[in-house]
Structures are given as structure tokens and as C-alpha cells.
């Protein structure tokens, strides 16, 4: 409760908070939301968290820091998987999680989630953990065993770059931030159906924009404990936020 109040106070104190809140609330009416309106909502969100340069590089107290930390941990696991030739047990060992291969898959994923995110002491952490869970569920697909997941990961990472995965992670991270800011209140004020409809459209808009991003930060064969990895992940988060920044009708 204390964390929630503190977080609310910090975001509501931002100069652009009223504009963001008004844009989200007025769009929650059960109708199809114009792309221009969705663009304005996400643009105002970027302003509230401090802009792409500040938040993207982890200099904002509202958003960005937990996203960077968890993105690097997810990247380190996927990088270890690729560098091991697709051996998931070896990848777990490389990131400090040995001995998971005999556990049920759901428990393995939970262990990896906790490793990547750590405790959720702030609502920025909560957003990062929720985004991490979403990207891991996407990466697991329909697999039911460790062996099936290993095969599915091989296929996934053969067909797309790690940079694309991290970009989608940051898409989930933006979406979860907005959910934390508004979802519960909008259900009370506007109704569940209207709220779900708005957030479904926001999510679709975010991922449509991210899908068309230029890929300029290759993550293949990097040392995930290096300054290079830190710089590249910051670049990706900043680039994702820039896609939505300063949107004009």
C-alpha cells in the first residue's frame, strides 16, 4: 500500500500527468480508438516518465530502471542459450541456475522469472516483472516439457534476432506501466468491458509500431556482463520510447 501511494504521488506530480490521465479516460468509452489518439496516449506516457533519453537510459525514477535490469537478465539467458548451441541446461548453468532440468516446466519458468526480475519493491519492478512474464510465456509457446521448450527456443531464435525479442519485452513493459497507472481505476469508473477494449487497442498499437522499428543494436555474441551490453540495451529501450515520443495529430 505504501509503495502504491508513493508511486501514484510521483507520477501525478509530473507536469504531463493531467494530459495523460485525460487522454486515457476520455478514450475509455467502448468505441474504436483512432490511431492518432492511441499515439497521443503513448506519447504523453513517455513525457510523464521523463522522455526517451532520460527514461530510456535509466535516469528516471518513474520508469526505465527496472526495465533495463530485467531486459539484460533475459538477454543474458537467451544469449547463453544461443552460445551453447541451443543447450538449455547449459544456458541455465551459465546464468547461475544449475540443476533445473528435472523440474516441471512451469517451475523452471518461475525460477527463471524470479532470477531475471528479483523482488518487486516498487511498481516499476512490478511492471518489469509482468513484462518479463509475458515475454517468457511468448518464448515458451505451447511447450510442456524442458525438451519441447528447448526445441521451440531454437526455432524462435533461428527465425528472429535477440534484438527483436528485447524490443517486444520493452513493448510489454510500456503496456504494463500504463496498466498499473490506469487499469483498476478505469474498471471502477468506466466498466470492465470498456477498459478491456481500450487496453487491447493500446497493446495492439504498441506492438504494431515496434514491429516496424529499424534494427540498429545487434545483440549477437556480446558479453552480457560488459559495458557494451549495458549500452546496447539502453539504446534499445531509448529507441522503443522514441517511436512513441512527441506524437502529433
C-alpha positions as CSV (number, residue, x, y, z in Angstrom):
1,X,0.0,0.0,0.0
2,X,2.8,2.4,0.9
3,X,4.6,1.7,-2.4
4,X,1.4,2.2,-4.4
5,X,0.7,5.6,-2.8
6,X,4.3,6.7,-3.3
7,X,4.2,5.7,-6.9
8,X,0.9,7.5,-7.5
9,X,2.2,10.7,-5.9
10,X,5.4,10.6,-8.1
11,X,3.5,10.2,-11.4
12,X,0.7,12.6,-10.5
13,X,3.3,15.2,-9.7
14,X,4.6,15.2,-13.3
15,X,3.7,18.2,-15.5
16,X,2.2,16.0,-18.2
17,X,0.2,13.7,-15.8
18,X,-3.1,15.5,-16.3
19,X,-2.8,15.4,-20.1
20,X,-2.1,11.6,-20.0
21,X,-4.9,10.9,-17.5
22,X,-7.4,12.9,-19.5
23,X,-6.4,11.2,-22.8
24,X,-6.7,7.7,-21.3
25,X,-10.0,8.4,-19.5
26,X,-11.7,10.1,-22.4
27,X,-10.8,7.2,-24.7
28,X,-12.3,4.6,-22.5
29,X,-15.8,4.6,-23.9
30,X,-16.2,1.2,-25.6
31,X,-15.6,2.6,-29.1
32,X,-12.8,2.0,-31.6
33,X,-10.0,4.4,-30.7
34,X,-8.3,6.3,-33.6
35,X,-4.6,5.5,-34.2
36,X,-3.9,9.2,-33.7
37,X,-5.5,9.1,-30.2
38,X,-3.6,6.0,-29.3
39,X,-0.4,7.7,-30.5
40,X,-1.1,10.7,-28.3
41,X,-1.7,8.5,-25.2
42,X,1.6,6.7,-25.5
43,X,3.4,9.9,-26.3
44,X,2.0,11.5,-23.2
45,X,3.1,8.4,-21.2
46,X,6.7,8.9,-22.5
47,X,6.6,12.5,-21.4
48,X,5.3,11.6,-17.9
49,X,8.2,9.1,-17.3
50,X,10.8,11.7,-18.4
51,X,11.2,11.3,-22.1
52,X,13.0,8.7,-24.2
53,X,16.5,10.0,-23.4
54,X,16.1,10.1,-19.6
55,X,13.8,7.1,-19.0
56,X,15.4,5.1,-21.8
57,X,18.8,5.2,-20.2
58,X,17.6,4.6,-16.7
59,X,17.8,8.2,-15.4
60,X,14.1,8.5,-14.5
61,X,12.7,7.5,-11.1
62,X,9.3,6.6,-12.6
63,X,10.2,4.2,-15.3
64,X,13.1,2.6,-17.2
65,X,15.4,1.4,-14.5
66,X,13.7,-1.9,-13.7
67,X,13.1,-2.4,-17.5
68,X,16.8,-2.2,-18.2
69,X,17.8,-4.6,-15.4
70,X,15.3,-7.3,-16.3
71,X,15.9,-6.9,-20.1
72,X,19.6,-7.5,-19.5
73,X,18.9,-10.6,-17.5
74,X,16.5,-12.0,-20.1
75,X,19.1,-11.2,-22.8
76,X,21.8,-12.9,-20.8
77,X,19.8,-16.1,-20.7
78,X,18.9,-16.1,-24.3
79,X,22.4,-15.2,-25.3
80,X,23.7,-18.1,-23.2
81,X,21.2,-20.4,-24.9
82,X,22.4,-19.3,-28.4
83,X,26.1,-19.5,-27.5
84,X,25.7,-23.0,-26.0
85,X,24.3,-24.2,-29.4
86,X,20.8,-24.5,-28.1
87,X,21.5,-26.4,-24.9
88,X,19.0,-25.1,-22.3
89,X,20.6,-26.9,-19.3
90,X,24.0,-25.2,-20.2
91,X,22.3,-21.9,-20.6
92,X,20.7,-22.2,-17.1
93,X,24.1,-23.1,-15.6
94,X,25.8,-20.1,-17.4
95,X,23.3,-17.6,-15.8
96,X,23.6,-19.2,-12.3
97,X,20.6,-21.6,-12.3
98,X,22.0,-25.1,-12.5
99,X,20.0,-28.3,-11.9
100,X,16.6,-27.1,-13.3
101,X,16.3,-29.8,-16.0
102,X,14.4,-32.3,-13.8
103,X,11.8,-29.8,-12.6
104,X,8.3,-29.3,-14.2
105,X,8.4,-26.7,-17.0
106,X,6.2,-24.2,-15.1
107,X,8.5,-24.3,-12.1
108,X,11.6,-23.8,-14.4
109,X,10.0,-20.7,-15.9
110,X,9.0,-19.4,-12.5
111,X,12.6,-19.8,-11.3
112,X,13.9,-18.0,-14.4
113,X,11.4,-15.2,-13.9
114,X,12.5,-14.7,-10.4
115,X,16.1,-14.7,-11.4
116,X,15.5,-12.2,-14.1
117,X,13.4,-9.8,-12.1
118,X,14.2,-10.2,-8.4
119,X,11.9,-8.8,-5.7
120,X,9.2,-6.3,-6.6
121,X,9.8,-3.5,-4.2
122,X,8.4,-0.7,-6.4
123,X,5.7,-0.6,-9.0
124,X,8.3,-0.1,-11.7
125,X,9.6,-3.5,-10.6
126,X,6.0,-4.8,-10.8
127,X,5.7,-3.6,-14.4
128,X,9.1,-5.1,-15.3
129,X,8.1,-8.5,-13.7
130,X,4.8,-8.6,-15.5
131,X,6.5,-7.7,-18.8
132,X,9.1,-10.4,-18.2
133,X,6.3,-13.0,-17.5
134,X,4.6,-12.0,-20.8
135,X,7.8,-12.3,-22.9
136,X,8.7,-15.6,-21.3
137,X,5.2,-17.0,-21.9
138,X,5.6,-16.0,-25.5
139,X,9.0,-17.7,-25.7
140,X,7.7,-20.9,-24.1
141,X,4.8,-21.1,-26.6
142,X,2.9,-24.4,-26.3
143,X,5.9,-26.4,-24.9
144,X,5.0,-28.7,-22.0
145,X,8.5,-30.0,-21.1
146,X,12.0,-28.7,-20.9
147,X,12.9,-30.7,-24.1
148,X,10.0,-29.2,-26.0
149,X,10.9,-25.7,-24.8
150,X,14.5,-26.2,-25.9
151,X,13.3,-27.1,-29.4
152,X,10.8,-24.2,-29.5
153,X,13.5,-21.7,-28.4
154,X,15.8,-23.0,-31.2
155,X,13.2,-22.3,-33.8
156,X,12.3,-18.9,-32.3
157,X,15.8,-17.6,-32.1
158,X,16.6,-19.0,-35.6
159,X,13.7,-17.0,-37.1
160,X,14.3,-13.7,-35.3
161,X,17.0,-11.7,-33.6
162,X,17.5,-11.3,-29.9
163,X,17.1,-7.5,-30.5
164,X,13.6,-8.2,-31.7
165,X,12.8,-10.1,-28.6
166,X,14.1,-7.4,-26.3
167,X,12.2,-4.8,-28.3
168,X,9.0,-6.7,-27.7
169,X,9.9,-7.0,-24.0
170,X,10.0,-3.2,-23.8
171,X,6.6,-3.1,-25.5
172,X,5.2,-5.3,-22.8
173,X,6.9,-3.1,-20.2
174,X,5.3,0.1,-21.6
175,X,1.9,-1.6,-21.7
176,X,2.2,-2.9,-18.1
177,X,3.2,0.6,-16.9
178,X,0.1,2.0,-18.3
179,X,-2.0,-0.8,-16.9
180,X,-0.6,-0.1,-13.4
181,X,-1.4,3.6,-13.8
182,X,-4.9,3.3,-15.0
183,X,-6.5,-0.2,-15.3
184,X,-8.1,-0.7,-11.9
185,X,-9.4,2.9,-11.7
186,X,-10.9,2.7,-15.2
187,X,-12.7,-0.5,-14.4
188,X,-14.4,1.2,-11.5
189,X,-15.1,4.5,-13.3
190,X,-15.9,3.2,-16.8
191,X,-16.6,-0.5,-16.6
192,X,-14.7,-3.7,-17.3
193,X,-15.7,-4.2,-20.9
194,X,-14.8,-0.6,-21.9
195,X,-11.5,-0.8,-20.0
196,X,-10.5,-4.1,-21.6
197,X,-11.4,-2.8,-25.0
198,X,-9.2,0.3,-24.6
199,X,-6.2,-1.7,-23.3
200,X,-6.5,-4.3,-26.0
201,X,-6.3,-1.5,-28.6
202,X,-3.3,0.2,-26.8
203,X,-1.5,-3.1,-26.8
204,X,-2.1,-3.8,-30.4
205,X,-0.9,-0.3,-31.3
206,X,2.3,-0.6,-29.3
207,X,3.3,-3.9,-30.9
208,X,2.4,-2.7,-34.4
209,X,4.7,0.2,-34.0
210,X,7.5,-1.8,-32.5
211,X,7.3,-4.5,-35.3
212,X,8.3,-1.8,-37.8
213,X,11.3,-0.5,-35.9
214,X,14.7,-0.4,-37.6
215,X,17.1,-2.8,-36.0
216,X,20.3,-0.9,-35.1
217,X,21.5,-2.6,-32.0
218,X,22.7,-6.2,-32.7
219,X,23.0,-8.3,-29.6
220,X,24.6,-11.4,-31.1
221,X,27.7,-12.7,-29.4
222,X,28.1,-10.0,-26.8
223,X,29.3,-10.3,-23.2
224,X,26.2,-9.7,-21.1
225,X,28.2,-8.5,-18.1
226,X,30.1,-5.9,-20.2
227,X,29.5,-2.2,-20.7
228,X,28.7,-3.0,-24.3
229,X,25.6,-5.0,-23.2
230,X,24.5,-2.2,-20.9
231,X,24.9,0.4,-23.6
232,X,23.1,-1.6,-26.3
233,X,20.1,-2.4,-24.0
234,X,19.8,1.2,-23.1
235,X,19.9,2.1,-26.8
236,X,17.0,-0.3,-27.4
237,X,14.8,1.0,-24.6
238,X,15.5,4.6,-25.7
239,X,14.8,3.7,-29.4
240,X,11.5,2.0,-28.4
241,X,10.4,5.0,-26.4
242,X,11.4,7.3,-29.3
243,X,9.0,5.6,-31.6
244,X,6.1,7.0,-29.4
245,X,7.6,10.3,-28.4
246,X,6.4,13.7,-29.5
247,X,3.5,12.3,-31.4
248,X,1.4,15.0,-33.1
249,X,-2.1,14.7,-34.6
